[in-house]
Amino acid sequence: MLTPARGEQWGVLGGAFDPVHLGHLTLAAEIRRIKKLSGIVFIPTCSHPVKKEQAFASFEDRVAMLELAVVDHDFFFISRIEHERRLSGYTLDTVRALKKEYPEVAFHFIIGADNFEQIKSWHRPEEIFKEVNVIAGSRPDYVESARDNNVIGTVEFVPTRLVDVSSTGVREAVKSGEAVRELDRMVGQPVREYILRRGLYR
């Protein structure tokens, strides 16, 4: 598995990944390809300053699922930086810590279209934009609908395929006893097997 190296450009995709699903992988893969990035760093959150509820799965379980999900993706790298450094969970703190760890790497923070509207409520968003380029993966028609947002000039939109799946949807599917085939469509076989074996989201 590659790790960020001097002179390279890497995308950063953070989140609870509770669990990771194929929408995350598609977003990362397409932005890496379109922007010709060296790789994508996945950063599972240790704590979430906005969402008051705790993660449904432990940090170690969420990392284990990420490892299973990216095993066939040579350009994906998982960082435990939030956990290891006991960071706040704020994007700004995480980005600064990552830049300090890899000072000669250019990072691009990736968000999905569903998170775009939340940018203004982030912790000190204007400082995030000074620290790192922000890329939003979105449907082509979504860019036009977002033009009136006053942060549009600081976000680069990249058209990506829409994968109709969410972590909430996965958890609900597991809890309701959804068929194996449907779960595989959402998270892939290795992650589905891990979820069921560990009894997660029941």
Secondary structure, 3 states (H helix, E strand, C coil): CCCCCCCCEEEEEEECCCCCCHHHHHHHHHHHHHHCCCEEEEEECCCCCCCCCCCCCCHHHHHHHHHHHHCCCCCEEECCHHHHCCCCCCHHHHHHHHHHHCCCCEEEEEEEHHHHCCHHHCCCHHHHHHHCEEEEEECHHHHHHCCCCCCHHHEEEEECCCCCCCHHHHHHHHHCCCCHHHHHHHHCHHHHHHHHHHCCCC
